[in-house]
């Protein structure tokens, strides 16, 4: 296996993972959960 083919495969895999995380976080069904998590530092006990 050529080193450049390995580098290309790793780059493509990282890009696919990045896009997957981006899509996962931008789904409307997750908005309420992330808004709740964003307010955690401001809650007083």
Secondary structure, DSSP 8 states (H G I E B T S, - for coil): --HHHHHHHHHHHHHHHHHHHHHHHT-GGGHHHHHHHHTGGG---
